[in-house]
Amino acid sequence: MRTTSTTDSTIERRAAVLGSPIAHSLSPVLHRAAYAALGLTHWSYNRFEINEARLPAFLTGLDPSWAGLSLTMPLKRAVIPLLDKVSETASSVEAVNTVVIDGAGRRTGENTDIPGILAALRERGVAAVESAAVLGAGATASSALAALSRICQGPVTAYVRSMERAAEMRGWGERLGVDVRTADWADAAKAFGAPLVIATTPAGATDTLADSVPGGPGTLFDVLYDPWPTALAAAWSARGGAVVGGLDLLVHQAVLQVELMTGRSPAPLTVMREAGEQALRAHQA
């Protein structure tokens, strides 16, 4: 059922995505498409190049027209001390990718990456797995572990490049209630025997693994969306495996952001995905 909130008015409402670098972000495309579909003609959504040093002043300068912010790196953790409240989901991984600002100017931190991962997997029929593997150990990897804590019944093996990263991932596992086992990145191809593999590494990091994908693999969730497909995703699909891409995650987490910021639900998932796909095609042409 669609709900309407007091944000639906002729008063200008603003939202934006912050980060550094930020020029590549598709968030404006997705949010603007949602506003148009929902008839929110007085809403705007932009991007701002903001680093950790500039973040406090930016937040202090927000006027009452602001409804919310999307955050990318390196701000997801830096913003936490600047908020009035942080949701349980965001606290679980110490990462905020969404700030909702109420009429009194109070700022609440949310994390839509974790439910976004789960929604993208459910859309492809993955609701539960017996085990999983995670490639990488950055901020997205901790969100992946939080999502896996809800659907993975057995161990999760994290393939990392250093002992420090291995210790971090085991620590996140203890905090999130996930049986995390770590392995050296040199053995990352062994991950492909798991029913679900989540690749959280930067562009190009998994390219050398593409030739190691076996026939009939399980599901690959590659969080990248540009360039797409990655070499790993292309090889996975060619060998008969199911692939969930970074655009799937971006759209699902943005749907939740739109609903939180505007008070309108459901957000137009299909419209937002089509807008994102079109923007990617134009960029890659």
C-alpha positions in Angstrom: 0.0 0.0 0.0 1.3 3.4 -0.9 1.5 5.8 2.1 1.7 9.6 2.1 3.6 11.7 4.6 3.8 15.3 5.4 6.8 15.5 3.1 4.3 15.7 0.2 3.8 19.4 -0.2 4.8 22.3 -2.4 7.7 23.1 -0.1 11.1 22.4 -1.6 12.7 19.2 -0.4 16.4 18.4 -1.0 18.5 15.3 -0.8 22.0 14.4 -2.1 24.8 11.9 -2.2 28.1 12.8 -0.6 31.5 11.2 -1.0 34.9 11.5 -2.5 35.3 10.7 -5.4 31.6 11.2 -6.3 31.4 12.2 -10.0 30.7 8.5 -11.0 27.7 8.0 -8.7 24.5 6.8 -10.2 22.5 7.8 -7.2 21.2 11.0 -8.7 19.8 9.1 -11.7 18.0 6.6 -9.5 16.5 9.1 -7.0 15.4 11.6 -9.6 13.7 8.8 -11.5 11.9 7.8 -8.4 10.8 11.4 -7.6 9.4 11.7 -11.2 7.5 8.5 -10.9 6.1 9.4 -7.5 5.1 12.9 -8.6 7.4 14.6 -6.2 8.0 17.6 -8.4 9.4 19.8 -5.6 12.1 17.3 -4.7 15.7 17.6 -5.9 18.7 15.3 -5.6 22.3 16.2 -6.3 25.9 15.1 -5.6 28.6 16.8 -3.6 32.3 16.1 -3.4 32.7 15.9 0.4 35.6 14.3 2.3 35.9 13.5 6.0 37.3 16.9 6.9 34.5 18.8 5.2 31.7 16.7 6.4 31.0 18.4 9.8 30.7 21.8 8.2 28.4 20.5 5.5 26.0 18.9 7.9 26.0 22.0 10.1 25.0 24.2 7.1 22.0 22.1 6.1 18.7 24.1 6.2 15.2 22.8 6.9 14.6 21.9 3.2 16.9 18.9 3.6 15.3 15.5 4.0 18.2 13.1 3.6 21.7 12.1 2.4 23.2 9.1 0.8 26.8 8.5 1.8 29.6 6.7 0.0 33.2 6.1 1.1 35.0 7.6 3.0 32.1 8.9 5.0 30.1 5.8 6.1 32.0 5.6 9.4 33.1 9.2 9.8 29.5 10.4 10.0 28.5 8.4 13.0 29.7 10.8 15.7 27.8 13.6 13.9 24.4 11.9 14.2 21.6 12.1 16.8 20.7 8.4 16.4 22.0 5.4 14.6 19.8 2.4 13.7 20.6 -1.1 15.0 21.4 -2.3 11.5 23.9 0.5 10.9 25.4 0.0 14.3 26.0 -3.7 13.7 28.6 -2.9 11.1 29.6 0.7 12.1 28.6 1.9 8.7 25.9 4.5 7.8 25.1 4.9 4.1 21.8 6.9 4.7 21.0 9.9 6.8 17.4 10.7 7.3 16.7 14.3 8.5 13.4 15.0 10.3 11.4 18.2 10.5 13.3 19.2 13.7 16.7 18.7 12.0 17.5 15.5 13.9 19.8 13.2 11.9 19.3 9.4 12.0 21.8 7.1 10.5 20.6 4.0 8.6 22.3 1.3 6.5 20.3 0.2 3.4 23.2 -1.8 2.0 22.5 -4.8 4.2 18.8 -5.1 3.4 19.7 -4.2 -0.2 22.0 -7.2 -0.5 19.3 -9.4 0.9 16.6 -8.0 -1.4 18.9 -8.4 -4.5 19.5 -12.1 -3.5 15.9 -12.8 -2.9 15.0 -11.4 -6.3 17.2 -14.1 -7.8 15.8 -16.8 -5.6 18.5 -17.0 -3.0 16.8 -17.0 0.4 19.1 -19.4 2.3 22.5 -21.1 1.7 24.4 -23.7 3.6 27.7 -21.9 3.3 29.2 -18.9 1.5 32.5 -17.2 0.5 33.4 -13.5 0.6 36.2 -12.1 -1.6 37.8 -9.1 0.1 37.6 -7.5 3.5 36.6 -3.9 3.2 33.6 -2.0 4.3 31.3 -3.8 1.8 32.6 -7.1 3.1 31.3 -6.3 6.6 27.9 -5.5 5.2 28.0 -8.8 3.3 28.7 -10.6 6.5 25.8 -8.9 8.2 23.5 -10.0 5.3 24.9 -13.5 5.4 24.2 -13.7 9.2 20.5 -13.8 8.2 20.6 -16.4 5.4 23.7 -18.5 5.8 23.3 -21.6 7.9 26.9 -22.6 8.0 30.5 -21.2 7.7 31.6 -18.2 5.6 35.1 -18.3 4.2 36.7 -14.9 3.6 39.6 -14.7 1.2 41.9 -11.8 2.2 45.4 -10.4 1.4 46.8 -9.9 4.9 46.8 -11.3 8.4 45.4 -7.9 9.6 42.4 -8.2 7.3 41.9 -11.8 8.3 41.7 -10.8 12.0 39.2 -8.0 11.1 36.9 -10.4 9.3 37.0 -12.9 12.1 36.2 -10.0 14.5 33.2 -9.0 12.4 32.1 -12.6 12.4 32.2 -12.8 16.2 30.2 -9.6 16.4 27.6 -10.6 13.9 27.3 -14.2 14.9 28.8 -15.6 11.7 31.2 -18.5 11.7 33.9 -16.7 9.7 36.9 -18.7 8.5 39.7 -16.9 6.7 42.0 -18.0 3.8 44.8 -16.4 1.8 43.9 -14.5 -1.4 46.2 -16.8 -3.3 43.7 -19.6 -2.8 40.7 -17.4 -3.8 39.7 -19.8 -6.6 38.7 -22.3 -4.0 35.8 -20.0 -3.1 34.1 -21.1 -6.3 32.9 -24.3 -4.7 30.6 -22.4 -2.4 26.9 -22.1 -3.2 27.1 -18.3 -2.9 30.2 -16.2 -3.5 30.1 -12.4 -2.8 32.9 -10.4 -4.5 33.5 -7.1 -2.7 36.8 -6.1 -4.2 37.7 -3.1 -6.4 37.5 -3.1 -10.2 40.0 -5.5 -11.7 40.9 -7.3 -8.5 39.2 -10.6 -9.5 40.0 -10.6 -13.2 42.7 -13.1 -12.9 40.3 -15.5 -11.2 37.9 -15.7 -14.2 39.7 -18.7 -15.8 39.3 -20.7 -12.6 35.5 -20.7 -12.6 34.3 -24.3 -12.8 31.3 -25.5 -14.8 27.9 -25.2 -13.1 28.9 -22.9 -10.3 26.4 -21.5 -7.7 25.5 -17.9 -7.4 28.0 -15.0 -7.7 27.1 -11.6 -6.2 29.6 -9.1 -7.7 29.1 -5.7 -6.1 30.7 -3.8 -9.0 28.5 -2.2 -11.7 30.9 -0.2 -13.9 32.5 -1.7 -15.9 30.0 -4.5 -16.3 30.1 -7.3 -16.6 33.4 -7.9 -14.8 35.6 -10.6 -16.2 34.6 -12.8 -13.3 30.9 -12.2 -13.8 31.1 -12.9 -17.5 33.0 -16.1 -16.9 30.5 -17.2 -14.2 27.5 -16.6 -16.5 29.2 -18.4 -19.4 29.7 -21.5 -17.2 26.1 -21.6 -16.2 26.1 -19.8 -12.9 23.6 -17.2 -11.6 25.0 -13.7 -11.3 23.7 -10.8 -9.2 25.4 -7.5 -10.1 26.3 -4.3 -8.4 23.5 -2.4 -10.1 21.0 -4.8 -8.4 22.4 -3.8 -5.0 22.6 -0.1 -5.9 18.9 -0.1 -7.0 17.6 -2.1 -4.0 19.4 0.0 -1.4 18.3 3.2 -3.2 14.7 2.0 -3.1 14.9 1.9 0.6 16.6 5.3 0.8 13.8 6.9 -1.2 11.2 5.3 1.1 13.0 6.5 4.2 13.6 10.0 3.0 10.2 10.7 1.3 7.9 8.7 3.4 6.4 7.2 0.2 6.2 3.4 -0.2 6.7 1.4 -2.3 9.4 3.2 -4.3 9.3 2.4 -8.0 11.9 -0.3 -8.3 11.4 -1.1 -12.0 11.6 2.6 -13.0 14.8 3.1 -11.0 16.4 0.0 -12.4 15.6 1.1 -16.0 17.0 4.5 -15.3 20.2 3.0 -14.0 20.6 0.6 -16.9 20.1 3.4 -19.4 22.7 5.6 -17.7 25.2 2.8 -17.6 24.7 2.0 -21.3 25.2 5.7 -22.2 28.4 5.8 -20.1 29.8 2.7 -21.6 28.9 3.5 -25.2 
